[in-house]
Amino acid sequence: MSAEQTRQAWARASRKYLEEYAETLAQAREARLEPVEEQLLAGPVAGAVVAHPMSGHGVDDAALARLGAAEVIGLDYSPAAVTSARRRAEELGLPCRYLTAELPDSGLDTASVDVVYTGKGALIWVPDLAAFLAEMRRILRPGGVLFVYEAHPLVPLWTWEPGQVRVREDRSYFARSHVNDTFPAGGATEHQHTLAELVTAVLAAGFTLEHLAEHPEPFWKPEHLDAVAAWDGRVPNSFSLLARRS
Ligand SMILES: C[S@@+](CC[C@H](N)C(=O)[O-])C[C@H]1O[C@@H](n2cnc3c(N)ncnc32)[C@H](O)[C@@H]1O
C-alpha cells in the first residue's frame, strides 16, 4: 500500500469532519484533555506556542487553548480536516490557526514553538520516526517540550471481543505495518513502532525523557463497541510521553 493511498483515504475520511461539523463544534466548546495530559501539560502549555502535528478534527486544540496556550498551530494534510478546524476556531474565537502540511515537513520556522503536542492516532501514520522527530526537534526552541499521548503499540493486536483478551491472528507486535480496517480504512497503511523503538528514537533525536507511562484506557472507542475484554484494565491501550529538547 502506498503513502498516496493513505493520503487519499484520509482526504475522503476527513470529509466526516465537515459533514459532522455541528457535533465537533459542540465537542470543542466543552473539550478537555485527558487528566494525565492536563497534569503533565498545565505548566508547559501555559502561555505557550503549541504545534499540533496531525491535528485531524482539532477538537484537542480547543482544549489546549483552554489550558492556557497562547497559540495552537494545527498541521494536517487533509483539506477537509484543515478547513473544518479553521472554521470552528474562527467561530469559537480560539487562538488556533491551521496549516496544510505534509509531515514530516511542517513548514514552521526553526525554534519557533514551545510545545509539540501530538498523538491519538498520529504516530501510526509516520513511516520514519527519525525524520519526524528531527523535524519536531528543529521547530522546538531549546528546552521546549515534546508531548505524545497515543495508542499503545500493542493495540493493533487486541481483538474487540468481550470475555477474554485475545491477540488477533493476523497481527504481530514486531510487524512493520498493517492495513487499517477501521477508520479511515480505504487501504490506509498504519506503521508500527514498538515502545522500545519509539523511546530509542526520541533519545537519539536529541530529547531527554522526563515521563513515560502506560495506561489501560484506550484513547478512542468505536461507538458501537462497549464490553471489550481488552478494555477491562488488564492490558495497556495507551501511553503518555513527555521529552524535553536538549
Ligand atoms: C487519527 S487522525 C487525527 C489525530 C488527532 N490527534 C485527532 O484527535 O483528531 C490522523 C490525522 O493525521 C493526518 N495525517 C496522516 N498522515 C499525515 C501526514 N503525513 N502529514 C500530515 N497529516 C497527516 C490525517 O489527515 C488525519 O487527519
The ligand as a MOL file (V3000), in Angstrom:
LIG
                    3D

  0  0  0     0  0            999 V3000
M  V30 BEGIN CTAB
M  V30 COUNTS 27 29 0 0 0
M  V30 BEGIN ATOM
M  V30 1 C -6.4980 9.9820 13.7050 0
M  V30 2 S -6.3400 11.4890 12.8620 0 CHG=1
M  V30 3 C -6.1290 12.7300 13.9900 0
M  V30 4 C -5.4740 12.6500 15.2210 0
M  V30 5 C -5.8000 13.8770 16.0680 0
M  V30 6 N -4.9560 13.8050 17.2080 0
M  V30 7 C -7.2590 13.8780 16.4620 0
M  V30 8 O -7.5460 13.5260 17.6080 0
M  V30 9 O -8.1230 14.2140 15.6420 0 CHG=-1
M  V30 10 C -4.8450 11.4450 11.9840 0
M  V30 11 C -4.6470 12.6880 11.0910 0
M  V30 12 O -3.3260 12.5980 10.5640 0
M  V30 13 C -3.3520 13.1910 9.2860 0
M  V30 14 N -2.1440 12.7130 8.5920 0
M  V30 15 C -1.7570 11.4270 8.3670 0
M  V30 16 N -0.5600 11.4170 7.7480 0
M  V30 17 C -0.1730 12.7090 7.5870 0
M  V30 18 C 0.9860 13.3390 7.0320 0
M  V30 19 N 1.9850 12.6330 6.5110 0
M  V30 20 N 1.0480 14.6850 7.0450 0
M  V30 21 C 0.0410 15.4290 7.5770 0
M  V30 22 N -1.0810 14.9060 8.1180 0
M  V30 23 C -1.1820 13.5480 8.1390 0
M  V30 24 C -4.6740 12.7560 8.6730 0
M  V30 25 O -5.0920 13.6330 7.6540 0
M  V30 26 C -5.5930 12.7830 9.8900 0
M  V30 27 O -6.3050 14.0000 9.9760 0
M  V30 END ATOM
M  V30 BEGIN BOND
M  V30 1 1 1 2
M  V30 2 1 2 3
M  V30 3 1 2 10
M  V30 4 1 3 4
M  V30 5 1 4 5
M  V30 6 1 5 6
M  V30 7 1 5 7
M  V30 8 2 7 8
M  V30 9 1 7 9
M  V30 10 1 10 11
M  V30 11 1 11 12
M  V30 12 1 11 26
M  V30 13 1 12 13
M  V30 14 1 13 14
M  V30 15 1 13 24
M  V30 16 1 14 15
M  V30 17 1 14 23
M  V30 18 2 15 16
M  V30 19 1 16 17
M  V30 20 1 17 18
M  V30 21 2 17 23
M  V30 22 1 18 19
M  V30 23 2 18 20
M  V30 24 1 20 21
M  V30 25 2 21 22
M  V30 26 1 22 23
M  V30 27 1 24 25
M  V30 28 1 24 26
M  V30 29 1 26 27
M  V30 END BOND
M  V30 END CTAB
M  END
